[in-house]
Amino acid sequence: MKVVSITGERTCEIVERQMPHIRGNYVLVKILAAPMCTEVSSYRTGQVSDCLGHEAAGTVVAIAQPGRFKVGDSVVVMPQNGCGECEWCLAGNHIHCPTPRDPLAYCGSSTGRATYAEFCIQQDWLLYPAPDGVSIEHAAMACCGLGPTFGAMQMMDVNALDTVLIAGLGPVGLGAVVNARVRGARVLAIESHSYRAALAKSLGAEEVFDPTDPDLVAKIRKATNGFGADKSIEASSTEGSPAILAQATRLKGQLTSVGWGGPIRMSDVVYRGLTIRGSWHWNHLRDGESMARAIRLAQPLLEKLITHRFPMDRVQDAWELQMTGNCGKIILNP
């Protein structure tokens, strides 16, 4: 099968690798849509690898044993590899599994973990059935397109009475705009990149603030009648963003980080009575139907969120575009 391989700094090629093997509860998936994410950092720095990608959607083409899916089913491949036995996995929180399974060792396969590839393998309970009535590309947004901030909004119970403030409008932050608008919430955002700020407005963000503005917090409070946002999401992974959000969120408000940014002063948390959470993914075992509804409702917005599509042999063009920031979510089509 064909696989993307990074061979050096800003260089890559398509290579041939063996087809994956499966056994037990593993399923072989033909990848039809691979949303592109943080792998661009490896491309930029030249981190040599042919095991790239953690998002995928496609069609089941083989099963090792009867289970949750059959050949021909359309599925979304969840990231990471939970053991399936610990309390975290059984509760649907596999992303926090302390003893993840090595799929290659378990299946005796040299390939199958990469999603910048024609095929991948995954345990059947870590596959999410693609919602009926949506394209496979829209279904693929259940991974990092919508997934992290969907989980955050489930935690915070975001609804139509809320003003949601989103810091960082990369693909994950743009997905947060979509998630909030589907729930009927008012959206404010913080972003310096002009393309992404404009895209966020087209997705329904009411106002996008410049993070370098010295009056940023004051302007956010002014836009919220002096109170601050009801609920905030940190998606920028920048050092100062969490501290700014702590000041721009209303008293007794909620702040959830899906990024890996800097510190928050506990004095702000205590004084303002904030609830602070971290959210890495979403619970596909518990909230699958809610995600399906969100994807169906969001389809016109998802078509805007997905700004570009590339065949796998043009992955280098896709990465070069990602580095400019002039894009939303990019889909690689193996």
Order of alpha helices (4+ residues) and beta strands (2+ residues): beta-beta-beta-alpha-beta-beta-alpha-alpha-beta-beta-alpha-alpha-beta-alpha-beta-alpha-beta-alpha-beta-alpha-beta-alpha-beta-alpha-beta-alpha-beta
